[in-house]
C-alpha cells in the first residue's frame, strides 16, 4: 500500500512509524511545509496513562521520549496572594522540537521518506497517486478546507487571546497564576518541559486585551508586558517568542475549536487537529493526534485492500474518545474564558473549581491523587458550613432563612400521576416518606396544582381544597414525626401543557375524552396539530390565577410544609410567559425579557407576601430552551436576577421542555453549567439537576461552588435510600438512619467494606 502523510507533525509522523513498522514493504512518504527544525509552540504534555499507550505501540519511541521528558506530579495555583498545591497528577513535559526530532529519526530509521519545505496545495493530486492519504495538516488543514462540503467542519473561534512563550525559569510544578490588573484578569499556564526550559502561555478575554492596548503593541512590547505581569513567577528570567513575525497579530492568537462531521473521503482521512482540536487548557491536542495515529495504523493494517471500510472503522472508534476529550477540553476552556465569574470565590474553592473544571476529574479522583489535599478542602468547606471536622461536602448542612438542611441532597419533584381528584393518597405517603427516611435532606412534592384546570393530567395532585390540604398534612406530619428530613411544596399551573394523559399512557398527548380548556401566555399549542390550542390569558385570568397561587400557599402553610417552590419552568403557565418561544403578547406582559418575567414575578411577590418569612422559597426555571430563538443561558442570568429581586431565595436550575423542537446536549451533569453560571454571576444559591447519579458528582459540584444543593430524581426512584447508601460508600457513618433500621445500617456498611477489600485483591 502506497501511503502519504500530508503534514509532518506528531500525528503524521507517528502514523508513518507505526504503519512502516507493521508493513516494511509499504512505501510511506511524509510531506511537511516547514523545515525539519521548525515548529510552533514550546512544550507538549502527556499524562502517565498516555505514555503507557505509547509504550505498547512502539517501545523505541517511548524510550526516547521518556529519556527526554520532564516528569512532575504537582499543580501549583497562585491566586489572591496564596499558593495552593495538589499532587498525584502524573504528567510529563517534552520540548515539541525534541518530540519531532525523536519521531523524525525513528521514521527515517524505518525507511519512511521525509520531505520538508514542500507546500501541499492539491490533496486531490496525492489521492490519485497514493492508496491512502493521511491528512495530518493541522488545525488550518488544506485537505479539510478543500473538501469542506464533505467533511462538514464545525469551527468556532473562541473568545480569549493567548500568547505562547518560553523561558529558562525552571518550574517544579504545572503552574497556574491568576493576576488582576486595571484592565481585568490575566491567566498564566506554565510548565517545565526539559532541563532548561518552561512553557509560558498567557491568556485573557479579548476585552481585557483591548483595554490594555496590547493590540497596538509590538511583539517585544507584548513580551515586556507579560514579563512585568508575571515577574514573581519568572524571578528575573526573560520570556522568549519563537514566532516568525514581529506583528502582534502573529503572537496573540485565538483558539479555533474544530470538529468534523466526517473524517474520511475516498482514500483520504483526517487525523489530529485536522479532524478535531482540544484546547491547551487540558493539554490533549498532541495526545489525540498520536492516539488517532495508533488507531488508524491498526485498522488499516487489519483491513488491507478495504480502505473505505477501514477509515469508517477508524472514525467510529476515535470519534467517541475525541468527543469525550473535546467536551472535557471545552468545559476547561470555558472555565478559563469565564474566569472572572469565579474570582469572588475563596482561594480554596477557586482552586478546587479549576482542578475539576473539565468534569473528568472529580472529588474521589482527586482523593486518589492526593488524599491530603482533599482533606484540606473538606476541612475548609466543613468549617465554613459550621461543622468542626472534615466531612464529604455533600454531607455538610445548608442554611437558608430560618431553615437548615442536614446535607446537600434533595429528592427532586417527580410526577407520579397517582392522585385522585387532586388528592394525594397512600401511594404519595409511601413514595415521599420512604425517601425522607433514606437520608436526603429534603423531599419535594411533584408539581402540585393550584386549580383543577391547572393540572397536567387528571391524576396530578392539587392543593385547592380542604380534603387535599388534609391529605398533604398527613404526609408532612409523617416526615416530621419519623425522619429528620424537610419537605417542600412545589406549586404550579400546567398552562398549555394541561389536559393530557399520564406519562406512561402517552406523555404530552391530549386525553381521549374529558378534556378541559387550556390557558397560556399566548394561543400557541405545545405540539402543533396535536395539542389543544390554549386561549391567551386575560387580565382577569391572571388576577384569578395569582389568587389561586396565594390560596394554595396558605394551604401549604396550614399543611406544615417547610419550603415552597414556584414552578416557572418546562413550558407550564409561568414558564410560558418567560420564553420568547411561547410569549407573543403585545401588552405589558410581552416583549422584552423584563416584561415577560413580569407576571411570574407578580405571582412570586404575592406568594412571598403570605409565605412565612423564616421559610425559604425557590423558583424553578428552564435556564436554556435548547431552541434557536429561545431562552439562552445568558438570558437566564437576568431571569434569575429578576426573581431574586422579587423575593426568591434559591434558583432551581433546570432546562428545556418548553418546545418540542428542543435539541438538548445530554451528558453527565449536563445542566450543572447552567447552575454554575447563575450561582456565580447572580450571587444567589442554586439547586442543580440532570443526570447526577453518583455521590462523587454531588461532592464535586458542591465543593466547587457550582450549586448549593443537588436535586436527585431517577437514582431515588431506583433506590429510596440512595443518600444513605452513598454515605456508606464514602465511609461516612454520621448520617441519621431510622432507629428501626440500624441493624441494616451495620450490615450495609460491612457489605461495602467487604466489597472494597475484595476490589483491592482482584
Secondary structure as UniProt FT lines:
FT   STRAND          3..6
FT   HELIX           10..22
FT   TURN            24..25
FT   STRAND          28..31
FT   TURN            36..37
FT   STRAND          43..47
FT   HELIX           48..57
FT   HELIX           59..68
FT   STRAND          70..72
FT   STRAND          75..79
FT   TURN            80..81
FT   STRAND          82..86
FT   STRAND          91..95
FT   HELIX           96..110
FT   STRAND          113..115
FT   HELIX           123..129
FT   STRAND          132..135
FT   TURN            139..140
FT   HELIX           142..146
FT   HELIX           148..151
FT   STRAND          153..157
FT   STRAND          160..167
FT   STRAND          174..181
FT   TURN            182..183
FT   STRAND          184..192
FT   STRAND          198..205
FT   HELIX           206..211
FT   TURN            212..213
FT   HELIX           214..216
FT   HELIX           219..229
FT   HELIX           231..234
FT   TURN            235..236
FT   STRAND          239..240
FT   HELIX           248..250
FT   STRAND          252..253
FT   STRAND          256..260
FT   STRAND          264..265
FT   TURN            266..267
FT   STRAND          268..270
FT   HELIX           272..274
FT   TURN            280..283
FT   HELIX           285..302
FT   TURN            303..305
FT   HELIX           307..337
FT   HELIX           339..341
FT   TURN            342..344
FT   HELIX           347..355
FT   TURN            356..358
FT   HELIX           363..369
FT   HELIX           371..384
FT   TURN            385..386
FT   HELIX           393..395
FT   STRAND          398..400
FT   TURN            401..402
FT   STRAND          403..405
FT   STRAND          409..411
FT   TURN            421..422
FT   HELIX           426..436
FT   TURN            437..439
FT   STRAND          442..444
FT   STRAND          448..449
FT   HELIX           452..454
FT   TURN            458..459
FT   HELIX           466..482
FT   STRAND          486..492
FT   HELIX           495..497
FT   HELIX           503..506
FT   TURN            507..508
FT   STRAND          519..520
FT   TURN            528..530
FT   STRAND          535..536
FT   HELIX           539..559
FT   STRAND          563..568
FT   TURN            570..571
FT   HELIX           573..578
FT   TURN            580..582
FT   TURN            588..589
FT   HELIX           593..596
FT   HELIX           598..610
FT   TURN            613..614
FT   STRAND          617..622
FT   TURN            628..629
FT   HELIX           633..646
FT   STRAND          650..654
FT   TURN            660..661
FT   TURN            668..671
FT   HELIX           672..682
FT   STRAND          685..688
FT   HELIX           695..703
FT   TURN            704..705
FT   STRAND          709..712
FT   HELIX           714..718
FT   TURN            720..721
FT   HELIX           722..729
FT   TURN            730..731
FT   HELIX           739..741
FT   HELIX           742..761
//
